[in-house]
Amino acid sequence: MAATTHTVTNQAPPLVGYDVFGADRALGEAVERHVDPGLLDEVREDLSGLGRTAGSVQAQEWGVLANENPPKLRTHDRYGNRIDEVEFHPSWHRLLAKGVSAGLTAAWTRPGGHVRRAAGFVVWSQVEAGHGCPLSMTHAAVPALRTDPKLAAAWEPRLTSLIYDEGLRPAAEKAGVLFGMGMTEKQGGSDVRANTTAARPLAVDGEYTLTGHKWFCSAPMSDGFLVLAQAPDGLTCFLVPRVLEDGTRNPFAIQRLKDKLGNRSNASSEVEFDGTWAQRVGDEGRGVRTIIEMVAATRLDCVLGAAAIMRQAVAQAVHHCSYREAFGGKLIDKPLMRNVLADLALESEAATTLGMRLAAAYDDGSEQERAFLRIAVPAAKYWVTKRCTPVAAEALECLGGNGYVEESGMPRLLRESPLNSIWEGSGNVQALDVLRALQREPQALNAFLQEVGQARGADHRLDAAIKDLLTELADLDGIEARARRVVERMALVLQGSLLVRYAPSAVADTFCASRLGGDWGTAFGTLPHSLDLGSVVERARPVG
């Protein structure tokens, strides 16, 4: 018999057939910590069911196919009629249907809904990140619509439905709807007050027609959109349905789809309004204030989405190194690789723990927690999303050349990793938003300091970091130029406080020694060798 030249050895098996939720110790412990005990069994059962689906071969194939077959724009039908539709691969619809049925748009109407939904978002986003965009915007539209009780009564039951009802039809005929958002214009970017889209009042109070252009409008096949436009009394928020009540299409010209670095499954578009019918949401001139609650909720989803990418990247890296042998032993047992994996795992756990704490604050809803969110959300959004790309890149390197190959799934994670830092205001916008809260809303800083102060005395490095932060905050000279440094320290102190209170001692000790104590290099894998790095890595292992 001829000898084969293609015997496969020393390759890690695919990371499939596991419970993505159950394998994530940091996420599971956060759910136990923040969910009411009476709901805990139900929530864990739901999340484990979602986790098993997320870890299945089928769901992972959906994610691959949705990205390998990106959406296609059809501006006209065969007869020349303008239709402005986007066609998606069936896998996109399967992913969305599962996300909706799992309650990822229904947090506002379920007890403990935000923690449950946040955990589900972290789990399901690990399958495929692009379809998380319409899920996130649909979820986040609810608080903005509640500015107008009549609109909320009509739309909220559809937005929070557990039924995914695809296709463009009047919303009243659908069992569930999805929402998008249109704020960005080419001349303004994050400076939405520079928007030029014009809103002209009609005879019926609250009804307008819009004329203008939106530079970024994701998920254009959604049923409705919250957009900003200039009304007679200033920038105002409007609800734009894709299909009107009589079944006719609202003027909504999709000019092109963006050719993006990542997020390939999701259709991001440029759209034109030309006599587009809209309903006012909130008062004229109060558009930013009206839509800001939606922005805050989507910013939290940027944190959760980044945490999901980090967790999946780390899970893949640890899994690979648990099987791959080199230089006489398993990679995971090599001291230097263990240092790298521990460093990555630490970043992932800190991101997850922080994101879930913010979700719990939404469930609490008290004045104290709202003040905490005002400063903690932009700080977390700034820092966690900034850490996502280096984590994804280093985790890819743990797989060596295998990680650079598309079949590993790591390149898709890497391409996706910068997006959450850009969405809903890039890094400078977040840092300046934190400064604005510090300068104008003293209750927000008080709530933040009370939160981090709960760990006072538990770790001397954390105590010193809090003291240094207070000194930094007291120095107003050139604080705008130092905003990134200030916000980074705030986020690290908050993460350190949470880990000291809630994580195993090995995790908290390693975080405080490196991120707060200064005993850390400028690359992953430079943790102090004397720490219990093995326990940190073992905690991050996705399967036994």
C-alpha positions in Angstrom: 0.0 0.0 0.0 1.3 3.4 -0.9 2.1 5.7 2.0 -0.1 8.7 2.3 1.4 12.2 2.3 -1.6 13.9 3.8 -2.1 12.3 7.3 -3.4 15.1 9.4 -1.9 15.4 12.9 -1.4 18.0 15.5 -4.3 20.1 14.5 -7.0 21.4 16.9 -10.5 20.1 16.3 -13.1 22.7 15.4 -14.6 24.6 18.3 -18.2 23.4 17.8 -20.9 21.5 19.6 -20.6 23.4 22.9 -22.6 25.8 25.0 -21.2 29.3 24.3 -23.0 30.7 27.4 -22.2 27.8 29.7 -18.5 27.8 28.7 -18.2 31.5 29.6 -17.6 31.6 33.3 -17.3 35.4 33.6 -20.6 35.8 31.7 -22.4 33.1 33.7 -21.3 34.6 37.0 -22.4 38.1 35.9 -25.9 36.7 35.2 -26.1 35.0 38.6 -24.9 38.2 40.2 -27.4 40.6 38.5 -30.5 38.5 37.9 -33.3 38.2 40.5 -32.9 34.8 42.1 -36.6 34.0 41.3 -35.8 34.4 37.6 -32.4 32.8 37.6 -33.3 29.3 36.6 -35.4 30.5 33.7 -32.8 32.9 32.5 -30.0 30.4 32.6 -32.1 27.8 30.8 -32.9 30.3 28.0 -29.3 31.4 27.7 -27.9 27.9 27.7 -30.4 27.0 24.9 -29.1 30.0 22.9 -25.6 29.1 23.8 -26.0 25.6 22.4 -27.4 27.0 19.2 -24.6 29.5 19.0 -22.0 26.7 19.4 -23.6 24.5 16.8 -22.2 23.7 13.4 -25.4 25.0 11.7 -25.3 28.4 13.3 -21.6 28.9 12.6 -22.3 28.0 9.0 -25.0 30.6 8.9 -22.4 33.2 10.0 -20.0 32.2 7.4 -22.6 32.2 4.6 -24.0 35.6 5.6 -20.6 37.1 5.2 -19.5 35.2 2.1 -22.8 36.3 0.4 -23.1 40.0 1.2 -26.4 41.9 0.5 -27.2 43.2 -2.9 -29.0 46.4 -3.8 -31.8 46.3 -6.3 -32.8 49.9 -7.0 -35.3 49.0 -9.8 -37.5 46.1 -10.8 -37.4 44.6 -14.3 -39.9 47.2 -15.6 -37.9 50.2 -14.4 -39.9 50.9 -11.3 -37.9 52.2 -8.4 -38.1 49.7 -5.5 -35.0 50.3 -3.4 -34.7 46.8 -1.9 -31.8 44.9 -0.5 -31.5 41.2 -1.0 -29.9 39.1 1.7 -28.7 35.5 1.8 -31.2 33.2 3.7 -28.6 32.8 6.5 -29.0 36.5 7.3 -32.7 35.9 7.9 -32.1 32.8 10.0 -29.7 34.7 12.2 -32.1 37.6 12.7 -35.0 35.3 13.3 -33.1 33.5 16.1 -31.9 36.8 17.6 -35.4 38.2 17.7 -37.0 35.0 19.1 -34.3 35.0 21.8 -35.5 38.4 23.0 -32.6 40.5 21.9 -35.1 43.3 21.0 -37.4 42.7 24.0 -35.4 43.9 27.0 -37.8 46.7 27.9 -40.8 44.5 28.5 -39.2 41.5 30.4 -38.3 41.4 34.1 -34.5 41.6 34.5 -34.7 42.1 30.7 -31.5 44.1 30.2 -29.2 41.7 31.9 -30.8 38.7 30.2 -30.8 40.5 26.8 -27.1 41.7 27.3 -25.9 38.2 28.0 -27.8 36.9 25.0 -26.4 39.6 22.8 -22.8 38.6 23.9 -23.6 35.0 23.2 -25.3 35.4 19.8 -23.0 38.0 18.5 -20.2 35.5 18.7 -21.9 33.6 15.8 -22.0 36.7 13.5 -21.7 40.4 14.3 -23.3 42.1 11.4 -26.9 41.2 12.1 -26.5 42.6 15.6 -26.9 46.0 14.1 -30.6 45.9 13.4 -31.2 44.0 16.6 -29.4 46.7 18.5 -31.2 49.6 16.8 -34.6 48.0 17.2 -33.9 47.4 20.9 -32.6 51.0 21.4 -35.5 52.7 19.6 -37.9 52.0 22.4 -36.8 54.7 24.9 -36.7 57.4 22.2 -40.3 56.5 21.0 -41.5 56.7 24.6 -41.1 60.4 24.3 -44.3 60.3 22.4 -46.8 58.0 24.2 -49.0 57.7 21.1 -46.2 56.5 18.9 -44.9 54.2 21.6 -48.3 52.6 22.0 -48.4 51.9 18.3 -44.9 50.7 17.7 -43.5 49.3 20.9 -45.4 46.0 20.8 -44.1 45.3 17.4 -40.5 46.3 18.3 -40.5 44.0 21.3 -42.1 41.1 19.5 -40.4 37.7 19.5 -41.4 37.2 15.9 -39.2 38.1 13.0 -41.5 39.1 10.1 -39.3 39.9 7.1 -40.4 41.9 4.0 -41.7 45.4 3.4 -45.4 45.8 4.3 -47.3 48.3 6.4 -46.2 47.9 10.0 -49.8 47.3 11.2 -49.9 44.1 9.1 -46.7 42.7 10.7 -46.2 40.5 13.7 -42.8 42.2 14.5 -40.8 45.0 13.1 -37.2 46.2 13.0 -35.9 49.7 13.3 -32.9 51.6 12.0 -31.4 55.0 12.6 -30.3 57.9 10.3 -28.2 60.7 11.9 -24.9 60.9 10.0 -24.6 63.2 7.0 -21.5 63.6 4.8 -20.9 67.2 5.8 -21.3 66.7 9.6 -20.4 63.2 10.7 -20.7 63.2 14.5 -21.5 66.9 14.4 -25.2 66.2 13.9 -26.2 69.8 14.5 -24.5 70.5 11.1 -27.1 68.3 9.4 -28.9 69.9 6.4 -31.8 67.4 5.9 -34.9 69.6 6.0 -38.3 68.9 7.6 -41.3 70.8 6.2 -44.5 70.7 8.4 -47.7 69.5 6.9 -51.3 70.5 7.8 -51.7 67.7 10.3 -49.9 68.4 13.6 -46.8 66.2 14.0 -46.5 65.2 10.3 -43.7 66.5 8.0 -42.0 65.7 4.7 -38.2 65.3 4.7 -35.7 66.3 2.0 -32.1 65.4 2.3 -29.3 62.8 2.3 -28.0 60.4 5.0 -24.4 59.3 4.6 -24.7 56.2 6.7 -28.0 54.3 7.2 -27.5 50.7 8.2 -30.1 47.9 7.8 -32.2 49.9 5.2 -34.7 47.1 4.9 -36.0 47.9 8.4 -39.6 48.8 8.8 -38.9 52.2 10.4 -36.1 54.7 11.1 -35.5 57.4 13.7 -33.8 60.2 11.9 -32.7 63.8 12.6 -33.7 66.7 10.4 -33.9 70.5 10.6 -37.4 71.6 11.4 -38.4 75.3 11.6 -37.4 75.4 15.3 -34.2 73.4 14.9 -32.9 69.9 14.8 -35.7 67.4 15.5 -36.2 63.7 15.7 -38.6 62.0 13.3 -40.0 58.5 12.7 -39.8 57.5 9.0 -41.7 54.3 8.0 -40.5 52.4 5.0 -44.1 51.6 4.0 -47.0 53.8 4.5 -50.3 52.7 6.0 -52.0 52.4 2.6 -49.2 50.0 1.4 -47.3 52.5 -0.8 -43.6 52.9 -0.4 -42.4 56.0 1.4 -39.8 57.8 -0.8 -36.5 56.2 0.5 -34.0 56.0 -2.3 -31.0 53.8 -1.5 -28.2 55.3 -3.6 -25.6 52.7 -2.9 -24.3 50.2 -0.3 -21.1 50.9 1.5 -18.1 48.6 0.6 -16.8 48.1 4.2 -13.7 46.6 5.8 -15.8 44.2 7.8 -19.5 43.8 8.9 -20.0 42.4 5.4 -23.3 40.8 6.1 -25.0 44.0 7.1 -26.2 46.5 4.5 -24.9 50.0 5.3 -26.3 52.5 2.8 -26.6 56.0 1.6 -30.2 57.1 1.3 -32.1 60.1 -0.1 -35.3 61.6 1.3 -37.4 63.5 -1.3 -40.8 64.4 0.1 -40.5 61.5 2.6 -43.4 61.4 5.0 -42.4 61.4 8.7 -43.9 61.8 12.2 -42.2 64.1 14.7 -40.9 62.4 17.9 -40.6 64.8 20.8 -40.6 68.6 20.4 -39.1 70.6 17.6 -35.5 71.6 18.3 -35.1 68.8 20.8 -33.9 66.1 18.4 -30.6 65.3 20.1 -32.2 65.1 23.5 -35.0 62.9 22.1 -32.7 60.5 20.3 -29.9 60.4 23.0 -31.5 57.5 24.9 -31.4 55.5 21.7 -27.7 56.4 21.3 -26.9 55.5 24.9 -28.5 52.1 24.4 -26.6 51.4 21.2 -23.4 52.6 22.8 -23.8 49.9 25.4 -24.3 47.4 22.6 -21.0 48.5 21.2 -19.4 47.5 24.5 -21.3 44.2 24.5 -20.5 43.6 20.8 -16.8 44.2 21.4 -16.9 42.0 24.5 -18.4 39.2 22.3 -15.7 39.5 19.7 -13.0 39.4 22.4 -14.5 36.4 24.1 -14.8 34.5 20.8 -11.2 35.4 19.8 -9.9 34.3 23.2 -11.9 31.1 23.2 -10.5 30.2 19.8 -7.0 31.0 20.9 -7.2 29.0 24.1 -8.9 26.1 22.4 -6.2 26.0 19.7 -3.4 26.1 22.2 -5.0 23.4 24.3 -4.5 20.9 21.4 -1.5 22.2 19.4 1.9 20.8 20.3 5.2 22.5 19.7 8.7 22.1 21.0 7.8 19.0 23.0 4.5 19.9 24.6 1.1 21.6 24.4 1.3 25.3 23.6 -1.0 26.1 26.5 1.6 24.7 28.9 4.5 26.9 27.5 5.1 29.7 30.0 5.3 32.4 27.4 2.2 31.3 25.6 0.4 31.0 28.9 1.4 34.6 29.6 -0.1 35.7 26.3 -3.3 33.8 26.8 -3.8 35.0 30.4 -3.3 38.6 29.2 -6.0 38.2 26.5 -8.3 36.4 28.9 -8.0 39.2 31.4 -9.0 41.8 28.8 -12.0 39.7 27.8 -13.2 39.1 31.3 -12.9 42.8 32.3 -14.9 43.8 29.2 -17.7 41.3 29.9 -17.9 42.1 33.6 -18.1 45.9 32.9 -20.7 45.4 30.1 -23.0 43.3 32.3 -22.7 45.8 35.2 -24.0 48.5 32.9 -26.9 46.3 31.7 -27.8 45.8 35.4 -27.9 49.5 35.9 -30.5 49.8 33.2 -32.6 47.2 34.9 -32.3 49.0 38.3 -33.4 52.3 36.7 -32.9 54.4 39.9 -31.7 58.0 39.8 -28.3 56.8 41.2 -27.9 54.2 38.5 -29.0 56.6 35.7 -26.3 59.0 36.9 -23.8 56.2 36.9 -24.7 55.2 33.3 -24.3 58.8 32.1 -20.6 58.7 32.7 -19.9 54.9 32.7 -21.4 54.1 29.3 -19.2 56.5 27.2 -16.2 55.7 29.3 -16.7 51.9 28.7 -17.6 52.5 25.1 -14.3 54.4 24.6 -12.1 51.8 26.3 -13.6 48.4 25.7 -14.0 49.0 22.0 -10.5 50.3 21.8 -9.1 47.1 23.3 -11.0 44.9 20.9 -8.7 45.2 17.8 -5.4 44.4 19.6 -7.1 41.5 21.4 -8.4 40.0 18.1 -5.0 40.5 16.4 -3.1 38.9 19.2 -5.5 36.0 19.4 -5.2 35.5 15.7 -1.4 35.2 16.1 -1.8 32.5 18.7 -3.1 30.3 15.8 0.0 31.2 13.8 -0.5 30.9 10.0 -3.7 29.0 10.6 -5.2 32.1 12.1 -4.4 34.2 9.0 -6.5 31.9 6.9 -10.2 32.7 6.3 -11.3 29.2 7.3 -10.2 29.7 10.9 -12.8 32.5 11.3 -10.2 34.7 12.9 -9.8 37.2 10.0 -13.5 37.9 10.1 -13.2 38.7 13.8 -10.2 41.0 13.1 -12.0 42.9 10.4 -15.1 43.3 12.6 -13.1 44.5 15.6 -12.6 48.2 14.8 -16.2 48.9 14.1 -17.7 49.2 17.6 -15.1 51.9 18.3 -16.5 53.9 15.3 -20.2 53.3 15.6 -22.3 55.7 17.7 -19.4 58.2 18.0 -15.7 57.4 17.7 -13.1 57.6 20.5 -12.8 61.3 20.7 -16.6 61.8 20.8 -16.8 59.4 23.7 -14.0 61.0 25.6 -15.4 64.5 25.1 -18.8 63.2 26.2 -17.3 62.0 29.5 -15.7 65.4 30.0 -19.1 67.1 29.3 -20.7 64.9 32.0 -17.8 65.7 34.5 -18.2 69.4 33.9 -22.0 69.7 33.8 -23.4 66.8 35.8 -21.7 66.4 39.2 -24.1 63.7 40.2 -22.6 61.5 37.4 -19.1 61.7 38.8 -20.4 61.1 42.4 -22.2 58.0 41.2 -19.1 56.8 39.4 -16.9 57.4 42.5 -19.4 55.6 44.7 -19.3 52.6 42.4 -15.5 52.3 42.3 -15.3 53.1 46.0 -17.2 49.9 46.9 -13.8 48.1 46.5 -11.8 50.6 48.6 -9.3 48.9 50.8 -9.4 45.5 49.0 -6.4 46.1 46.8 -3.7 48.7 47.4 -3.0 49.2 43.7 -6.7 50.0 43.1 -6.7 52.4 46.0 -3.6 54.2 44.5 -5.2 54.3 41.1 -8.4 55.9 42.4 -6.3 58.5 44.3 -4.3 59.2 41.1 -7.5 59.5 39.1 -8.9 62.1 41.5 -5.7 64.1 41.2 -6.0 63.9 37.4 -9.7 65.0 37.5 -8.9 68.0 39.7 -6.4 69.3 37.2 -8.4 71.2 34.6 -5.5 72.6 32.7 -5.5 71.2 29.2 -8.0 68.5 30.2 -9.6 68.3 26.7 -6.2 67.4 25.2 -5.8 64.8 28.1 -9.3 63.5 27.7 -8.3 60.1 26.3 -5.9 59.5 29.1 -8.5 60.6 31.7 -11.2 58.3 30.3 -8.8 55.4 30.0 -7.9 55.6 33.6 -11.6 55.9 34.6 -12.5 52.8 32.7 -9.5 50.8 34.1 -10.4 51.9 37.6 -14.0 50.8 37.1 -13.0 47.5 35.7 -10.5 47.0 38.5 -13.1 47.7 41.1 -15.6 45.2 39.6 -13.0 42.5 39.3 -11.7 43.0 42.8 -15.3 42.6 44.0 -16.5 39.8 41.8 -13.7 37.9 40.0 -11.5 35.1 41.4 -8.4 36.4 43.2 -6.1 35.3 40.4 -8.0 37.4 37.9 -8.3 40.5 40.1 -4.7 40.3 41.3 -3.4 40.0 37.7 -5.5 42.9 36.5 -4.5 45.2 39.3 -0.8 44.3 39.0 -0.8 44.9 35.3 -3.4 47.5 34.4 -3.3 49.5 37.6 0.0 48.7 39.2 2.2 49.4 36.2 3.9 46.0 36.1 3.1 45.4 32.5 4.8 45.9 29.1 3.4 47.4 25.9 2.3 44.1 24.3 0.2 41.2 25.4 2.2 38.5 27.1 4.1 40.8 29.4 2.4 40.0 32.7 4.5 39.4 35.8 5.5 35.8 35.7 5.0 35.3 39.5 1.2 35.6 39.2 -1.2 32.7 38.9 -1.5 32.9 35.2 -2.5 29.2 34.8 -5.8 29.8 36.7 -6.6 32.8 34.6 -6.1 30.8 31.4 -8.0 27.8 32.7 -11.0 30.0 33.5 -11.1 31.1 29.9 -11.1 27.6 28.4 -14.2 27.2 26.3 -14.4 23.4 26.6 -12.8 20.9 29.0 
